[in-house]
Amino acid sequence: MRRSLQKHIVALVIKEQENLTDEELAEFMALNPIGRVLSYKRRPNPSTLSKVRSRSNQRIFEEFYYWLVQNAMKGKQLRLIAQDSTDVPAYSRKDIYARWGVRTIPKKRQRSKEKVEYFFGYKLHLNADAEREIPLVPAIEPGNKHDSKLFSKLYEEAKKMFTFGFEARYLADSASDSSKVKQTPRYDNVIPLIARNGRRFRKSEEPRDKDYKKRWAIEMVFARLNELFALQGTV
């Protein structure tokens, strides 16, 4: 991605975060030290920023995201990779791409024996570096898409983009408990640490490996994403 385009996209992210107009964004880049860091040598033309915004498509933002992540992970090996998902409610019931999904009710909101509830929207599926709490490969799917269906896509993309350390560990909850999911990492000398799903007469059980407890690092990643982008806003 061209450096000039990179800085404009960063500027547009700041625009959304700070709720600025194109004119205000141009002024911000001219006066704030962030503008100098992004190599804005003079006040940018608001019309240029507007053109970048109108012509930008999803692919550009995906490339920018992966550029940031790969730079953050440069020279580092992945030892613990955690996978999970979080629900992203649709902003309208008229959203034709959203679907009804099921989510676990947080314990502080449980008022009965019911432990799950329905939501209308999407799921953000993600794997992350559980040691550094860095999001790696994301995928947005309709709310009814099961976590296990995204395992191959997330795992293979992470394998292609990053370096796995010797006997790295792949951490996932019981939603990914299947023989296929467990077998795939073993081909790459990656140890699957996946909670056992309590089907039929079996009890649910988490791996006893001490590294499995670090799977909760992905919850911290989701918490920060929610704080920044209000992923779990109400319908």
TANOR-V876519 format. One record per helix or strand. SS is the DSSP state (H for helix, E for strand). FROM is the first residue (numbers start at 1). TO is the last residue. Records with the same first field share a line. If there is no record, write none. Layout:
BEGIN
SS: FROM-TO, FROM-TO
END
This chain:
BEGIN
H: 3-18, 22-31, 33-37, 46-55, 58-72, 107-109, 147-161, 174-176, 179-186, 210-229
E: 77-89, 99-104, 116-129, 134-142, 163-172, 191-194, 196-196, 205-205
END
